[in-house]
């Protein structure tokens, strides 16, 4: 996701939205952070055993940071960016109704939307995204990452150039 955003930005397009990353300590995953692609603002998405939010596995989801950083990043992208990135539409994020609404708004905005979805999660929102006309689904595996990056970057740039 970050490589595609960087490539699109290098072509002169404005990118926005949210990305999530693992947080590791001593080689062990202890949580996830959420960040705004446009501003660099970072929040805590989830931590092992911390907080009082919904539990997903061994993690507690921090809905306030998800909404303050992630949802606001998507809303900002809808106002200011050429393309909206959402990484990821997954089990932690789906606990937030504000997140769900932002994803729907992004999918209906007419702007290119690049979203990652967790392949095992079954949810109406995810199934709706997959079924939208014009959707391109790429399954990314460790051995296909390079090809997937090239294909996705090419498709996003093609869509953006068609809108100019």
C-alpha positions as a Python dict, from the first residue, in 0.01 Angstrom:
ca = {
    (1, 'X'): (0, 0, 0),
    (2, 'X'): (272, 245, 97),
    (3, 'X'): (473, 164, -217),
    (4, 'X'): (169, 223, -438),
    (5, 'X'): (92, 553, -261),
    (6, 'X'): (453, 665, -305),
    (7, 'X'): (447, 576, -675),
    (8, 'X'): (117, 759, -731),
    (9, 'X'): (246, 1063, -543),
    (10, 'X'): (564, 1061, -757),
    (11, 'X'): (342, 1090, -1067),
    (12, 'X'): (202, 1417, -932),
    (13, 'X'): (-123, 1296, -780),
    (14, 'X'): (-240, 1380, -430),
    (15, 'X'): (-288, 1074, -211),
    (16, 'X'): (-477, 1046, 114),
    (17, 'X'): (-636, 800, 347),
    (18, 'X'): (-518, 569, 620),
    (19, 'X'): (-274, 284, 661),
    (20, 'X'): (-213, 45, 947),
    (21, 'X'): (118, -107, 1052),
    (22, 'X'): (231, -365, 1301),
    (23, 'X'): (403, -245, 1617),
    (24, 'X'): (676, -480, 1736),
    (25, 'X'): (892, -490, 2046),
    (26, 'X'): (1180, -732, 2061),
    (27, 'X'): (1056, -903, 1745),
    (28, 'X'): (713, -968, 1896),
    (29, 'X'): (398, -801, 1761),
    (30, 'X'): (240, -601, 2043),
    (31, 'X'): (-15, -404, 1847),
    (32, 'X'): (-101, -193, 1546),
    (33, 'X'): (-89, 177, 1467),
    (34, 'X'): (-304, 375, 1228),
    (35, 'X'): (-165, 669, 1034),
    (36, 'X'): (-284, 943, 801),
    (37, 'X'): (-109, 923, 463),
    (38, 'X'): (-139, 1297, 404),
    (39, 'X'): (-40, 1438, 742),
    (40, 'X'): (165, 1159, 899),
    (41, 'X'): (-45, 1171, 1216),
    (42, 'X'): (-27, 839, 1402),
    (43, 'X'): (-259, 678, 1655),
    (44, 'X'): (-289, 345, 1832),
    (45, 'X'): (-525, 106, 1656),
    (46, 'X'): (-483, -185, 1896),
    (47, 'X'): (-253, -315, 2167),
    (48, 'X'): (-212, -642, 2348),
    (49, 'X'): (-429, -630, 2657),
    (50, 'X'): (-445, -248, 2675),
    (51, 'X'): (-762, -44, 2691),
    (52, 'X'): (-1127, -120, 2714),
    (53, 'X'): (-1229, -143, 2349),
    (54, 'X'): (-1352, -445, 2159),
    (55, 'X'): (-1129, -751, 2176),
    (56, 'X'): (-993, -908, 1858),
    (57, 'X'): (-778, -1204, 1952),
    (58, 'X'): (-526, -1085, 2209),
    (59, 'X'): (-571, -718, 2110),
    (60, 'X'): (-794, -440, 2239),
    (61, 'X'): (-912, -206, 1965),
    (62, 'X'): (-876, 167, 2032),
    (63, 'X'): (-1185, 303, 1856),
    (64, 'X'): (-1111, 664, 1952),
    (65, 'X'): (-773, 669, 1770),
    (66, 'X'): (-915, 472, 1477),
    (67, 'X'): (-1182, 737, 1436),
    (68, 'X'): (-972, 1044, 1521),
    (69, 'X'): (-683, 944, 1294),
    (70, 'X'): (-808, 683, 1046),
    (71, 'X'): (-1162, 798, 977),
    (72, 'X'): (-1055, 1162, 967),
    (73, 'X'): (-777, 1068, 720),
    (74, 'X'): (-1035, 911, 489),
    (75, 'X'): (-1264, 1213, 519),
    (76, 'X'): (-971, 1447, 446),
    (77, 'X'): (-880, 1237, 142),
    (78, 'X'): (-1236, 1264, 14),
    (79, 'X'): (-1209, 1643, 33),
    (80, 'X'): (-850, 1691, -84),
    (81, 'X'): (-694, 1388, -255),
    (82, 'X'): (-708, 1242, -604),
    (83, 'X'): (-710, 885, -470),
    (84, 'X'): (-821, 737, -137),
    (85, 'X'): (-626, 459, 35),
    (86, 'X'): (-776, 247, 312),
    (87, 'X'): (-555, -16, 470),
    (88, 'X'): (-728, -214, 594),
    (89, 'X'): (-1095, -298, 604),
    (90, 'X'): (-1049, -572, 860),
    (91, 'X'): (-1193, -715, 1179),
    (92, 'X'): (-1058, -442, 1409),
    (93, 'X'): (-1172, -152, 1195),
    (94, 'X'): (-1518, -298, 1134),
    (95, 'X'): (-1614, -240, 1499),
    (96, 'X'): (-1642, 132, 1421),
    (97, 'X'): (-1965, 253, 1260),
    (98, 'X'): (-1789, 578, 1167),
    (99, 'X'): (-1522, 377, 986),
    (100, 'X'): (-1788, 177, 801),
    (101, 'X'): (-1959, 500, 693),
    (102, 'X'): (-1630, 651, 573),
    (103, 'X'): (-1557, 340, 365),
    (104, 'X'): (-1902, 362, 206),
    (105, 'X'): (-1853, 732, 130),
    (106, 'X'): (-1514, 658, -27),
    (107, 'X'): (-1657, 377, -240),
    (108, 'X'): (-1933, 606, -370),
    (109, 'X'): (-1719, 917, -417),
    (110, 'X'): (-1616, 865, -778),
    (111, 'X'): (-1250, 885, -677),
    (112, 'X'): (-1030, 582, -717),
    (113, 'X'): (-1030, 381, -395),
    (114, 'X'): (-746, 147, -307),
    (115, 'X'): (-846, -71, -14),
    (116, 'X'): (-707, -384, 140),
    (117, 'X'): (-952, -634, 279),
    (118, 'X'): (-877, -922, 509),
    (119, 'X'): (-933, -1235, 302),
    (120, 'X'): (-1096, -1439, 579),
    (121, 'X'): (-1340, -1179, 710),
    (122, 'X'): (-1698, -1218, 596),
    (123, 'X'): (-1889, -892, 622),
    (124, 'X'): (-2151, -720, 408),
    (125, 'X'): (-1934, -412, 367),
    (126, 'X'): (-1640, -615, 236),
    (127, 'X'): (-1859, -824, 8),
    (128, 'X'): (-2013, -503, -126),
    (129, 'X'): (-1672, -355, -203),
    (130, 'X'): (-1567, -669, -386),
    (131, 'X'): (-1888, -671, -591),
    (132, 'X'): (-1879, -305, -701),
    (133, 'X'): (-1866, -247, -1073),
    (134, 'X'): (-1512, -169, -1181),
    (135, 'X'): (-1350, -334, -879),
    (136, 'X'): (-1017, -500, -934),
    (137, 'X'): (-932, -771, -684),
    (138, 'X'): (-572, -876, -637),
    (139, 'X'): (-476, -1154, -400),
    (140, 'X'): (-139, -1070, -252),
    (141, 'X'): (87, -1344, -124),
    (142, 'X'): (451, -1313, -24),
    (143, 'X'): (566, -1464, -354),
    (144, 'X'): (344, -1234, -563),
    (145, 'X'): (402, -902, -384),
    (146, 'X'): (623, -752, -655),
    (147, 'X'): (382, -838, -937),
    (148, 'X'): (83, -721, -732),
    (149, 'X'): (254, -387, -661),
    (150, 'X'): (325, -326, -1031),
    (151, 'X'): (-27, -426, -1137),
    (152, 'X'): (-197, -217, -868),
    (153, 'X'): (19, 92, -925),
    (154, 'X'): (-43, 66, -1299),
    (155, 'X'): (-422, 32, -1256),
    (156, 'X'): (-445, 322, -1010),
    (157, 'X'): (-242, 551, -1236),
    (158, 'X'): (-452, 448, -1537),
    (159, 'X'): (-773, 532, -1347),
    (160, 'X'): (-636, 866, -1230),
    (161, 'X'): (-518, 967, -1577),
    (162, 'X'): (-860, 878, -1720),
    (163, 'X'): (-1020, 1126, -1477),
    (164, 'X'): (-799, 1418, -1587),
}
